[in-house]
Amino acid sequence: MIVIIALFFGAALGAFKARKRGGNLADMLQYGAVYGMIFGILGLFGTIITHRMLV
């Protein structure tokens, strides 16, 4: 669940950052995809570490 939330948050943050820098639609999609993947992986690692510590 946290991974999905992190993925969407990263995608929104990436698209916002591209728009702020004056990018077009393709730039916003690319930034959103990359940031979504990065935040998704970080969320996955966070979930694994948290689960390992609690078990």
Sequence and secondary structure as in RCSB ss.txt:
>XXXX:A:sequence
MIVIIALFFGAALGAFKARKRGGNLADMLQYGAVYGMIFGILGLFGTIITHRMLV
>XXXX:A:secstr
 HHHHHHHHHHHHHHHHHHHTT  HHHHHHHHHHHHHHHHHHHHHHHHHHHHHH 
